[in-house]
Amino acid sequence: MFEQNQSADDVIYVAQAISVGPAQRDRFIACLRQYAVPQWRKLKQEGFLSAKHVFETTSVRLPEGSQPAWSFLMLSRLGAGVMPEALFGAERSLGTDEAALCLKGPGIELRRLEILRATPNANYPKPALEAGVEYIVEYIAVRNSPDALNAYRDTVSGMIGPAFGQIVQQEQLYSMFAAETLSVQYAAAQMPEWNQIHIRGYFAAIGLNRSGFDAALRRVNPESGGFDGIFKRLGALRTKPREDVARNLFEIAVQ
């Protein structure tokens, strides 16, 4: 998903969940292409931004209850050593009225803005492709206690991430991204809460390949119980407010 020279784990991200009505969808993407992408490229040239990807939801797999809708996830990877405040300041100084208006107007609403850091040993990035790859975007709410958060991180870093790494290397899965929320800068009313975002890129011709993932988990830790054993334990630690199938809009990616 992301090409990068620095460690995939030593990265800070900014994520924006955005609701765009169907009637505004084409205008929204055209506005980003014309006005926002040149700004993103300038931010990358100046070192504030390392990459920017826009994921568009194609279907919602797993909502929990009634919640506001959103249809885009914009994910920014900061440049090495850049703090979010510096990126936000650079965006304001470089911003144009047209680029700002892409995220405003009837039918367009920012639902959530957050800062994340990569989960160790769980990021296996690749660039966006035009075709053949789809994405699962998981919004995950781990129980907010030190014990639960540490147990979840240990499982993702120690078993799930390395297993995904194996099948990415074997080209049974395209890419893997996992990050933990550091802070929520804004959330619209009635938005669900989460503190992790995971994104898996998978080959549409292969599918999610649960059997390959199960085998990789057992190679990483023969005592893990494989897919069923690990995710049964995780079920006591977290819920998933939402899970989407999405496309990565390669034509407006900065990578």
ChimeraX commands (.cxc) that place a marker at each C-alpha (Angstrom):
marker #1 position 0.00,0.00,0.00 radius 0.5
marker #1 position 2.77,2.42,0.88 radius 0.5
marker #1 position 6.30,2.40,-0.45 radius 0.5
marker #1 position 8.75,3.85,2.05 radius 0.5
marker #1 position 12.41,3.90,2.94 radius 0.5
marker #1 position 12.00,4.21,6.69 radius 0.5
marker #1 position 10.80,1.29,8.81 radius 0.5
marker #1 position 7.14,0.53,8.17 radius 0.5
marker #1 position 6.64,0.53,11.95 radius 0.5
marker #1 position 8.30,3.91,12.58 radius 0.5
marker #1 position 5.53,5.97,11.01 radius 0.5
marker #1 position 2.78,8.37,12.06 radius 0.5
marker #1 position -0.45,8.65,10.08 radius 0.5
marker #1 position -3.42,10.99,9.86 radius 0.5
marker #1 position -6.76,9.43,8.92 radius 0.5
marker #1 position -9.96,11.18,7.86 radius 0.5
marker #1 position -13.32,9.41,7.55 radius 0.5
marker #1 position -15.47,11.41,5.13 radius 0.5
marker #1 position -19.09,11.08,4.11 radius 0.5
marker #1 position -19.79,11.92,0.46 radius 0.5
marker #1 position -23.27,11.57,-0.92 radius 0.5
marker #1 position -23.71,9.56,-4.14 radius 0.5
marker #1 position -24.68,12.68,-6.08 radius 0.5
marker #1 position -21.45,14.41,-5.01 radius 0.5
marker #1 position -19.09,11.46,-5.53 radius 0.5
marker #1 position -17.78,12.29,-9.01 radius 0.5
marker #1 position -17.44,16.00,-8.25 radius 0.5
marker #1 position -15.59,15.20,-5.02 radius 0.5
marker #1 position -13.01,12.99,-6.76 radius 0.5
marker #1 position -12.60,15.46,-9.63 radius 0.5
marker #1 position -12.02,18.25,-7.11 radius 0.5
marker #1 position -9.38,16.22,-5.29 radius 0.5
marker #1 position -7.64,15.41,-8.56 radius 0.5
marker #1 position -7.59,19.01,-9.76 radius 0.5
marker #1 position -6.91,20.94,-6.57 radius 0.5
marker #1 position -5.90,18.69,-3.65 radius 0.5
marker #1 position -3.45,16.31,-5.35 radius 0.5
marker #1 position -1.09,19.14,-6.44 radius 0.5
marker #1 position -1.07,20.34,-2.83 radius 0.5
marker #1 position -0.30,16.80,-1.57 radius 0.5
marker #1 position 2.56,16.50,-4.04 radius 0.5
marker #1 position 3.97,19.82,-2.85 radius 0.5
marker #1 position 3.77,18.63,0.77 radius 0.5
marker #1 position 5.65,15.49,-0.24 radius 0.5
marker #1 position 8.33,17.52,-2.05 radius 0.5
marker #1 position 8.84,19.57,1.11 radius 0.5
marker #1 position 9.09,16.45,3.32 radius 0.5
marker #1 position 5.90,16.93,5.32 radius 0.5
marker #1 position 4.05,14.09,3.63 radius 0.5
marker #1 position 5.41,10.73,2.58 radius 0.5
marker #1 position 2.30,9.27,0.94 radius 0.5
marker #1 position -1.43,9.84,0.65 radius 0.5
marker #1 position -4.07,7.27,-0.26 radius 0.5
marker #1 position -7.82,7.57,-0.63 radius 0.5
marker #1 position -9.95,4.47,-0.01 radius 0.5
marker #1 position -13.51,4.45,-1.29 radius 0.5
marker #1 position -15.99,2.07,0.34 radius 0.5
marker #1 position -17.67,-0.27,-2.14 radius 0.5
marker #1 position -19.67,-2.22,0.45 radius 0.5
marker #1 position -20.07,-2.32,4.22 radius 0.5
marker #1 position -19.53,-5.82,5.61 radius 0.5
marker #1 position -19.93,-5.34,9.30 radius 0.5
marker #1 position -21.80,-2.40,10.84 radius 0.5
marker #1 position -22.78,-2.60,14.49 radius 0.5
marker #1 position -26.05,-0.83,15.11 radius 0.5
marker #1 position -27.12,2.56,13.82 radius 0.5
marker #1 position -24.26,4.96,13.09 radius 0.5
marker #1 position -23.45,7.82,10.74 radius 0.5
marker #1 position -22.40,6.80,7.26 radius 0.5
marker #1 position -19.06,7.52,5.62 radius 0.5
marker #1 position -17.74,6.46,2.26 radius 0.5
marker #1 position -14.08,7.55,2.08 radius 0.5
marker #1 position -11.01,7.03,4.24 radius 0.5
marker #1 position -8.12,9.38,3.48 radius 0.5
marker #1 position -4.85,8.11,4.94 radius 0.5
marker #1 position -1.77,10.32,5.09 radius 0.5
marker #1 position 1.66,8.98,6.01 radius 0.5
marker #1 position 3.79,11.72,7.50 radius 0.5
marker #1 position 7.37,12.34,6.46 radius 0.5
marker #1 position 10.16,11.00,8.65 radius 0.5
marker #1 position 10.30,12.92,11.92 radius 0.5
marker #1 position 7.30,15.14,11.04 radius 0.5
marker #1 position 4.76,15.76,13.77 radius 0.5
marker #1 position 1.06,16.12,12.89 radius 0.5
marker #1 position 0.99,19.77,13.96 radius 0.5
marker #1 position 3.72,20.54,11.43 radius 0.5
marker #1 position 1.77,18.83,8.65 radius 0.5
marker #1 position -1.42,20.69,9.58 radius 0.5
marker #1 position 0.48,23.99,9.59 radius 0.5
marker #1 position 2.01,23.26,6.19 radius 0.5
marker #1 position -1.42,22.35,4.81 radius 0.5
marker #1 position -2.80,25.69,5.98 radius 0.5
marker #1 position 0.11,27.65,4.49 radius 0.5
marker #1 position -0.06,25.83,1.14 radius 0.5
marker #1 position -3.81,25.43,1.05 radius 0.5
marker #1 position -5.98,26.96,-1.62 radius 0.5
marker #1 position -9.64,27.86,-1.37 radius 0.5
marker #1 position -10.45,25.30,-4.05 radius 0.5
marker #1 position -8.65,22.43,-2.24 radius 0.5
marker #1 position -10.36,23.31,1.04 radius 0.5
marker #1 position -13.75,23.34,-0.65 radius 0.5
marker #1 position -13.27,19.73,-1.81 radius 0.5
marker #1 position -14.01,18.65,1.77 radius 0.5
marker #1 position -16.94,21.02,2.26 radius 0.5
marker #1 position -20.30,21.74,0.78 radius 0.5
marker #1 position -23.70,20.02,0.67 radius 0.5
marker #1 position -23.48,16.25,0.86 radius 0.5
marker #1 position -19.86,16.19,2.11 radius 0.5
marker #1 position -19.01,15.91,5.80 radius 0.5
marker #1 position -15.91,15.07,7.81 radius 0.5
marker #1 position -16.91,12.33,10.26 radius 0.5
marker #1 position -13.63,11.74,12.10 radius 0.5
marker #1 position -10.04,12.97,12.10 radius 0.5
marker #1 position -7.42,10.99,14.01 radius 0.5
marker #1 position -3.69,10.47,14.44 radius 0.5
marker #1 position -2.28,6.93,14.45 radius 0.5
marker #1 position 1.03,5.14,14.79 radius 0.5
marker #1 position 1.98,1.90,13.08 radius 0.5
marker #1 position 1.58,-1.32,15.06 radius 0.5
marker #1 position 5.00,-3.05,15.24 radius 0.5
marker #1 position 5.65,-6.04,12.95 radius 0.5
marker #1 position 2.29,-5.66,11.22 radius 0.5
marker #1 position 2.94,-3.42,8.21 radius 0.5
marker #1 position 3.77,-4.85,4.80 radius 0.5
marker #1 position 3.22,-2.02,2.34 radius 0.5
marker #1 position 2.89,-1.91,-1.42 radius 0.5
marker #1 position 1.79,0.84,-3.83 radius 0.5
marker #1 position -1.76,1.18,-5.10 radius 0.5
marker #1 position -2.56,-0.76,-8.27 radius 0.5
marker #1 position -5.05,0.07,-10.99 radius 0.5
marker #1 position -6.82,-3.28,-10.95 radius 0.5
marker #1 position -6.86,-6.73,-9.38 radius 0.5
marker #1 position -6.55,-5.67,-5.72 radius 0.5
marker #1 position -9.36,-4.93,-3.28 radius 0.5
marker #1 position -9.12,-3.91,0.35 radius 0.5
marker #1 position -10.73,-4.79,3.66 radius 0.5
marker #1 position -10.79,-1.81,6.04 radius 0.5
marker #1 position -11.37,-2.80,9.67 radius 0.5
marker #1 position -12.29,-0.25,12.34 radius 0.5
marker #1 position -11.49,-2.05,15.61 radius 0.5
marker #1 position -12.39,-1.09,19.18 radius 0.5
marker #1 position -10.09,-2.80,21.69 radius 0.5
marker #1 position -11.28,-2.61,25.28 radius 0.5
marker #1 position -9.74,0.53,26.72 radius 0.5
marker #1 position -7.61,-0.91,29.51 radius 0.5
marker #1 position -3.82,-1.31,29.63 radius 0.5
marker #1 position -4.08,-5.10,29.92 radius 0.5
marker #1 position -6.42,-5.45,26.93 radius 0.5
marker #1 position -4.48,-3.01,24.76 radius 0.5
marker #1 position -1.17,-4.70,25.56 radius 0.5
marker #1 position -2.58,-8.18,24.95 radius 0.5
marker #1 position -4.06,-7.09,21.62 radius 0.5
marker #1 position -0.83,-5.39,20.52 radius 0.5
marker #1 position 1.21,-8.45,21.53 radius 0.5
marker #1 position -1.05,-10.73,19.50 radius 0.5
marker #1 position -0.98,-8.51,16.41 radius 0.5
marker #1 position 2.76,-7.85,16.63 radius 0.5
marker #1 position 3.76,-11.36,17.63 radius 0.5
marker #1 position 1.49,-13.57,15.55 radius 0.5
marker #1 position -1.04,-11.89,13.24 radius 0.5
marker #1 position 1.38,-9.41,11.69 radius 0.5
marker #1 position 4.18,-11.92,11.04 radius 0.5
marker #1 position 1.67,-14.40,9.57 radius 0.5
marker #1 position 0.33,-11.75,7.21 radius 0.5
marker #1 position 3.94,-10.90,6.35 radius 0.5
marker #1 position 4.53,-14.48,5.25 radius 0.5
marker #1 position 1.56,-14.61,2.91 radius 0.5
marker #1 position 2.35,-11.14,1.51 radius 0.5
marker #1 position 5.85,-12.42,0.70 radius 0.5
marker #1 position 4.32,-15.53,-0.88 radius 0.5
marker #1 position 1.96,-13.30,-2.92 radius 0.5
marker #1 position -1.12,-14.88,-1.36 radius 0.5
marker #1 position -2.04,-11.45,0.05 radius 0.5
marker #1 position -1.17,-8.08,-1.47 radius 0.5
marker #1 position -0.48,-5.84,1.54 radius 0.5
marker #1 position -1.13,-5.29,5.23 radius 0.5
marker #1 position -1.46,-2.12,7.32 radius 0.5
marker #1 position -2.13,-1.94,11.06 radius 0.5
marker #1 position -2.09,1.17,13.22 radius 0.5
marker #1 position -3.20,2.29,16.67 radius 0.5
marker #1 position -5.05,5.52,17.40 radius 0.5
marker #1 position -2.96,8.05,19.33 radius 0.5
marker #1 position -5.59,10.79,19.46 radius 0.5
marker #1 position -8.93,11.74,17.95 radius 0.5
marker #1 position -8.86,15.34,16.76 radius 0.5
marker #1 position -12.52,15.44,15.75 radius 0.5
marker #1 position -15.48,13.07,15.73 radius 0.5
marker #1 position -19.00,13.88,14.55 radius 0.5
marker #1 position -21.95,13.27,16.83 radius 0.5
marker #1 position -22.94,9.61,17.27 radius 0.5
marker #1 position -19.84,8.29,15.52 radius 0.5
marker #1 position -18.74,4.86,16.77 radius 0.5
marker #1 position -15.49,4.65,18.69 radius 0.5
marker #1 position -12.44,2.64,17.65 radius 0.5
marker #1 position -8.73,2.68,18.47 radius 0.5
marker #1 position -7.21,0.58,15.69 radius 0.5
marker #1 position -7.44,0.60,11.90 radius 0.5
marker #1 position -6.31,-2.42,9.85 radius 0.5
marker #1 position -6.28,-2.51,6.06 radius 0.5
marker #1 position -5.62,-5.68,4.04 radius 0.5
marker #1 position -5.06,-5.56,0.32 radius 0.5
marker #1 position -6.04,-8.86,-1.30 radius 0.5
marker #1 position -6.02,-10.21,-4.82 radius 0.5
marker #1 position -9.58,-10.35,-6.10 radius 0.5
marker #1 position -8.79,-13.55,-8.00 radius 0.5
marker #1 position -7.62,-15.30,-4.81 radius 0.5
marker #1 position -9.92,-13.78,-2.19 radius 0.5
marker #1 position -9.16,-13.39,1.50 radius 0.5
marker #1 position -7.36,-16.77,1.66 radius 0.5
marker #1 position -8.27,-17.76,5.21 radius 0.5
marker #1 position -6.66,-21.19,4.82 radius 0.5
marker #1 position -3.31,-19.67,3.84 radius 0.5
marker #1 position -3.50,-17.27,6.78 radius 0.5
marker #1 position -4.37,-20.13,9.16 radius 0.5
marker #1 position -1.36,-22.12,7.97 radius 0.5
marker #1 position 0.91,-19.09,8.39 radius 0.5
marker #1 position -0.35,-18.50,11.94 radius 0.5
marker #1 position 0.49,-22.09,12.84 radius 0.5
marker #1 position 3.97,-21.70,11.38 radius 0.5
marker #1 position 4.56,-18.54,13.40 radius 0.5
marker #1 position 3.31,-20.19,16.60 radius 0.5
marker #1 position 2.32,-23.88,16.54 radius 0.5
marker #1 position 0.62,-23.42,19.92 radius 0.5
marker #1 position -1.57,-20.54,18.71 radius 0.5
marker #1 position -4.58,-22.63,17.70 radius 0.5
marker #1 position -4.47,-21.06,14.26 radius 0.5
marker #1 position -7.16,-18.71,12.99 radius 0.5
marker #1 position -9.97,-20.02,15.19 radius 0.5
marker #1 position -7.89,-20.10,18.38 radius 0.5
marker #1 position -6.42,-16.63,18.00 radius 0.5
marker #1 position -9.59,-14.86,16.97 radius 0.5
marker #1 position -11.62,-16.53,19.69 radius 0.5
marker #1 position -9.23,-14.97,22.21 radius 0.5
marker #1 position -9.35,-11.61,20.44 radius 0.5
marker #1 position -13.13,-11.67,20.61 radius 0.5
marker #1 position -12.85,-11.10,24.36 radius 0.5
marker #1 position -10.66,-8.04,23.78 radius 0.5
marker #1 position -12.32,-6.14,20.96 radius 0.5
marker #1 position -15.34,-5.42,18.84 radius 0.5
marker #1 position -15.54,-4.17,15.27 radius 0.5
marker #1 position -17.84,-1.18,14.87 radius 0.5
marker #1 position -17.39,-1.41,11.12 radius 0.5
marker #1 position -15.65,-3.35,8.36 radius 0.5
marker #1 position -15.64,-2.27,4.72 radius 0.5
marker #1 position -14.66,-3.54,1.32 radius 0.5
marker #1 position -12.90,-0.68,-0.45 radius 0.5
marker #1 position -10.92,0.35,-3.50 radius 0.5
marker #1 position -7.69,2.32,-3.34 radius 0.5
marker #1 position -8.05,5.24,-5.77 radius 0.5
marker #1 position -4.64,4.81,-7.41 radius 0.5
marker #1 position -5.26,7.70,-9.83 radius 0.5
marker #1 position -5.13,10.25,-7.03 radius 0.5
marker #1 position -2.63,8.47,-4.76 radius 0.5
marker #1 position 0.61,10.23,-3.86 radius 0.5
marker #1 position 3.22,7.53,-3.28 radius 0.5
marker link #1:1,2 radius 0.2
marker link #1:2,3 radius 0.2
marker link #1:3,4 radius 0.2
marker link #1:4,5 radius 0.2
marker link #1:5,6 radius 0.2
marker link #1:6,7 radius 0.2
marker link #1:7,8 radius 0.2
marker link #1:8,9 radius 0.2
marker link #1:9,10 radius 0.2
marker link #1:10,11 radius 0.2
marker link #1:11,12 radius 0.2
marker link #1:12,13 radius 0.2
marker link #1:13,14 radius 0.2
marker link #1:14,15 radius 0.2
marker link #1:15,16 radius 0.2
marker link #1:16,17 radius 0.2
marker link #1:17,18 radius 0.2
marker link #1:18,19 radius 0.2
marker link #1:19,20 radius 0.2
marker link #1:20,21 radius 0.2
marker link #1:21,22 radius 0.2
marker link #1:22,23 radius 0.2
marker link #1:23,24 radius 0.2
marker link #1:24,25 radius 0.2
marker link #1:25,26 radius 0.2
marker link #1:26,27 radius 0.2
marker link #1:27,28 radius 0.2
marker link #1:28,29 radius 0.2
marker link #1:29,30 radius 0.2
marker link #1:30,31 radius 0.2
marker link #1:31,32 radius 0.2
marker link #1:32,33 radius 0.2
marker link #1:33,34 radius 0.2
marker link #1:34,35 radius 0.2
marker link #1:35,36 radius 0.2
marker link #1:36,37 radius 0.2
marker link #1:37,38 radius 0.2
marker link #1:38,39 radius 0.2
marker link #1:39,40 radius 0.2
marker link #1:40,41 radius 0.2
marker link #1:41,42 radius 0.2
marker link #1:42,43 radius 0.2
marker link #1:43,44 radius 0.2
marker link #1:44,45 radius 0.2
marker link #1:45,46 radius 0.2
marker link #1:46,47 radius 0.2
marker link #1:47,48 radius 0.2
marker link #1:48,49 radius 0.2
marker link #1:49,50 radius 0.2
marker link #1:50,51 radius 0.2
marker link #1:51,52 radius 0.2
marker link #1:52,53 radius 0.2
marker link #1:53,54 radius 0.2
marker link #1:54,55 radius 0.2
marker link #1:55,56 radius 0.2
marker link #1:56,57 radius 0.2
marker link #1:57,58 radius 0.2
marker link #1:58,59 radius 0.2
marker link #1:59,60 radius 0.2
marker link #1:60,61 radius 0.2
marker link #1:61,62 radius 0.2
marker link #1:62,63 radius 0.2
marker link #1:63,64 radius 0.2
marker link #1:64,65 radius 0.2
marker link #1:65,66 radius 0.2
marker link #1:66,67 radius 0.2
marker link #1:67,68 radius 0.2
marker link #1:68,69 radius 0.2
marker link #1:69,70 radius 0.2
marker link #1:70,71 radius 0.2
marker link #1:71,72 radius 0.2
marker link #1:72,73 radius 0.2
marker link #1:73,74 radius 0.2
marker link #1:74,75 radius 0.2
marker link #1:75,76 radius 0.2
marker link #1:76,77 radius 0.2
marker link #1:77,78 radius 0.2
marker link #1:78,79 radius 0.2
marker link #1:79,80 radius 0.2
marker link #1:80,81 radius 0.2
marker link #1:81,82 radius 0.2
marker link #1:82,83 radius 0.2
marker link #1:83,84 radius 0.2
marker link #1:84,85 radius 0.2
marker link #1:85,86 radius 0.2
marker link #1:86,87 radius 0.2
marker link #1:87,88 radius 0.2
marker link #1:88,89 radius 0.2
marker link #1:89,90 radius 0.2
marker link #1:90,91 radius 0.2
marker link #1:91,92 radius 0.2
marker link #1:92,93 radius 0.2
marker link #1:93,94 radius 0.2
marker link #1:94,95 radius 0.2
marker link #1:95,96 radius 0.2
marker link #1:96,97 radius 0.2
marker link #1:97,98 radius 0.2
marker link #1:98,99 radius 0.2
marker link #1:99,100 radius 0.2
marker link #1:100,101 radius 0.2
marker link #1:101,102 radius 0.2
marker link #1:102,103 radius 0.2
marker link #1:103,104 radius 0.2
marker link #1:104,105 radius 0.2
marker link #1:105,106 radius 0.2
marker link #1:106,107 radius 0.2
marker link #1:107,108 radius 0.2
marker link #1:108,109 radius 0.2
marker link #1:109,110 radius 0.2
marker link #1:110,111 radius 0.2
marker link #1:111,112 radius 0.2
marker link #1:112,113 radius 0.2
marker link #1:113,114 radius 0.2
marker link #1:114,115 radius 0.2
marker link #1:115,116 radius 0.2
marker link #1:116,117 radius 0.2
marker link #1:117,118 radius 0.2
marker link #1:118,119 radius 0.2
marker link #1:119,120 radius 0.2
marker link #1:120,121 radius 0.2
marker link #1:121,122 radius 0.2
marker link #1:122,123 radius 0.2
marker link #1:123,124 radius 0.2
marker link #1:124,125 radius 0.2
marker link #1:125,126 radius 0.2
marker link #1:126,127 radius 0.2
marker link #1:127,128 radius 0.2
marker link #1:128,129 radius 0.2
marker link #1:129,130 radius 0.2
marker link #1:130,131 radius 0.2
marker link #1:131,132 radius 0.2
marker link #1:132,133 radius 0.2
marker link #1:133,134 radius 0.2
marker link #1:134,135 radius 0.2
marker link #1:135,136 radius 0.2
marker link #1:136,137 radius 0.2
marker link #1:137,138 radius 0.2
marker link #1:138,139 radius 0.2
marker link #1:139,140 radius 0.2
marker link #1:140,141 radius 0.2
marker link #1:141,142 radius 0.2
marker link #1:142,143 radius 0.2
marker link #1:143,144 radius 0.2
marker link #1:144,145 radius 0.2
marker link #1:145,146 radius 0.2
marker link #1:146,147 radius 0.2
marker link #1:147,148 radius 0.2
marker link #1:148,149 radius 0.2
marker link #1:149,150 radius 0.2
marker link #1:150,151 radius 0.2
marker link #1:151,152 radius 0.2
marker link #1:152,153 radius 0.2
marker link #1:153,154 radius 0.2
marker link #1:154,155 radius 0.2
marker link #1:155,156 radius 0.2
marker link #1:156,157 radius 0.2
marker link #1:157,158 radius 0.2
marker link #1:158,159 radius 0.2
marker link #1:159,160 radius 0.2
marker link #1:160,161 radius 0.2
marker link #1:161,162 radius 0.2
marker link #1:162,163 radius 0.2
marker link #1:163,164 radius 0.2
marker link #1:164,165 radius 0.2
marker link #1:165,166 radius 0.2
marker link #1:166,167 radius 0.2
marker link #1:167,168 radius 0.2
marker link #1:168,169 radius 0.2
marker link #1:169,170 radius 0.2
marker link #1:170,171 radius 0.2
marker link #1:171,172 radius 0.2
marker link #1:172,173 radius 0.2
marker link #1:173,174 radius 0.2
marker link #1:174,175 radius 0.2
marker link #1:175,176 radius 0.2
marker link #1:176,177 radius 0.2
marker link #1:177,178 radius 0.2
marker link #1:178,179 radius 0.2
marker link #1:179,180 radius 0.2
marker link #1:180,181 radius 0.2
marker link #1:181,182 radius 0.2
marker link #1:182,183 radius 0.2
marker link #1:183,184 radius 0.2
marker link #1:184,185 radius 0.2
marker link #1:185,186 radius 0.2
marker link #1:186,187 radius 0.2
marker link #1:187,188 radius 0.2
marker link #1:188,189 radius 0.2
marker link #1:189,190 radius 0.2
marker link #1:190,191 radius 0.2
marker link #1:191,192 radius 0.2
marker link #1:192,193 radius 0.2
marker link #1:193,194 radius 0.2
marker link #1:194,195 radius 0.2
marker link #1:195,196 radius 0.2
marker link #1:196,197 radius 0.2
marker link #1:197,198 radius 0.2
marker link #1:198,199 radius 0.2
marker link #1:199,200 radius 0.2
marker link #1:200,201 radius 0.2
marker link #1:201,202 radius 0.2
marker link #1:202,203 radius 0.2
marker link #1:203,204 radius 0.2
marker link #1:204,205 radius 0.2
marker link #1:205,206 radius 0.2
marker link #1:206,207 radius 0.2
marker link #1:207,208 radius 0.2
marker link #1:208,209 radius 0.2
marker link #1:209,210 radius 0.2
marker link #1:210,211 radius 0.2
marker link #1:211,212 radius 0.2
marker link #1:212,213 radius 0.2
marker link #1:213,214 radius 0.2
marker link #1:214,215 radius 0.2
marker link #1:215,216 radius 0.2
marker link #1:216,217 radius 0.2
marker link #1:217,218 radius 0.2
marker link #1:218,219 radius 0.2
marker link #1:219,220 radius 0.2
marker link #1:220,221 radius 0.2
marker link #1:221,222 radius 0.2
marker link #1:222,223 radius 0.2
marker link #1:223,224 radius 0.2
marker link #1:224,225 radius 0.2
marker link #1:225,226 radius 0.2
marker link #1:226,227 radius 0.2
marker link #1:227,228 radius 0.2
marker link #1:228,229 radius 0.2
marker link #1:229,230 radius 0.2
marker link #1:230,231 radius 0.2
marker link #1:231,232 radius 0.2
marker link #1:232,233 radius 0.2
marker link #1:233,234 radius 0.2
marker link #1:234,235 radius 0.2
marker link #1:235,236 radius 0.2
marker link #1:236,237 radius 0.2
marker link #1:237,238 radius 0.2
marker link #1:238,239 radius 0.2
marker link #1:239,240 radius 0.2
marker link #1:240,241 radius 0.2
marker link #1:241,242 radius 0.2
marker link #1:242,243 radius 0.2
marker link #1:243,244 radius 0.2
marker link #1:244,245 radius 0.2
marker link #1:245,246 radius 0.2
marker link #1:246,247 radius 0.2
marker link #1:247,248 radius 0.2
marker link #1:248,249 radius 0.2
marker link #1:249,250 radius 0.2
marker link #1:250,251 radius 0.2
marker link #1:251,252 radius 0.2
marker link #1:252,253 radius 0.2
marker link #1:253,254 radius 0.2
marker link #1:254,255 radius 0.2
view
